[in-house]
Amino acid sequence: MPLRCFTHLVCPYTAPEKQSHGDVDLLAVLAPSFPQHTLSSILESAGLYDPRDHSYLHDLDGLTYQVDLTLVSETSLQLELFVRSYGDVGAIVGAYARCLGYKLSGSGGLQVRLQSTLSGGCILYDLTRDVREICDEYLNLDYERWQQGFETEAELFEWMKVTARYLRSEKKKTKRERPMFTRFQAWCLMQPDCREQPDLWKRLEEVGRAEEVRRWYEKEVKKEADARALRIVFNGGSVSEYVKQTYGVDLKGTDLGEFMKKVRLKLPKESVPTQNELFKEIDAVWASGELNAAM
């Protein structure tokens, strides 16, 4: 495969003391001038067998190797390298982050996980994609030590010791077997117990982000409340019934959907309209004749 395809090509660090290797994992940043479909053609000629993951078979010295090539953006390369290196470390640190109230991923970086007071669903706020900040400021992990590498699994476990208090009984959020994760949890049980509970807001205060996150959260909850209130007055049933009673036309299906899109564009962005205000906008869109012409 020509290296001119890529601006960066790196291999995640292997787990220490790993005895066997099932495949070769590579992270690649595609060169801006190199079309992805051209890369796909090259991989196909090299024995591509899973286009979704850009996995292909490579022959070397009479042996066949499976190569898993993951395309990433240049801005996410270091983050992807972090979560994919040293075996199950990404899964372990990700589980630790969840216990603290965050979500960590190669695609999203570190995000605050907050529960909506209305729907009960999870809403996410982007904190940072900088690996050093993630480790040193938010997760209390030594990034300099991570960069030095680990020769033994014991060294790696010691580096993650801060996570032990939270991961004693953490369930693995994956169907894939993770032997290192299992061994690490057993190691955690042998560490001194600490009853300290994670305090997300205290940590955000310490890094100067708490007020920013609170303002964003309040805004998100208000948007959710406004959307819920709008659905009560502005829905297919109410709009269809009003048009039928006022204009004698039974709007359904695609026509109703297109009409509602036009009405929504005229509704105020920062507040929920009253029923009279909604009817006024429906009348204005109907009077414009746009939908009538289409019908």
C-alpha angles and dihedrals in degrees: 000000000000112000089214085082090076142049090198131021118176138163118223114244113268121241110263116258092013108160102193137031121211097187144345116261120204132181115208138184109208116228110251091234094051114086116226092225088060089053089050090054091051092049091048091055088048092056103277110187105166113039092182092066098026088239118164142165120252125194118213127167092342094310127107119222130191111229119197108200115193117193114214136170120259091244092055098041097098092044092050089047090053097051094042099047131094100023114274096002092109091055093045095048090043091055090047090051090053090053089055093050099262138109119222124193139147091242100043104028117211114340134176112243112213129171119234113240089214109044099016088231126133120261122191132214120195112237106169145325094204109113094207092053092046092054103035103033105031111020101033092232122140107244093185089058091049090054091054090061133224128264097188136032089237090061090050093049091049089053089055094044092115088067094056096089090059104038102054092106102011112141115229109247095216141073091221116099112249109189095178091052089053093048091047092053089052088050090050091058089060093055124092110275118245121194095198110132121218114256109200096183093048090054092047089051090053092054093041097246103105099094092046092052093045092053091048092048093051090049092049093050090049091051090051092048091048091049090051092048091047092053089057093060100023112053138120094264097051095043094046092049093049093049091047094050095042103038104016093238122128104216115198142160118349094001091055092046093050091047092051091050090056092048092048091056089061097048119103114265099212102045143034112254121235118242091258091051089050093050089050092056092045089054091048093052091045091049091052088069094217094126094040090056091052091049 
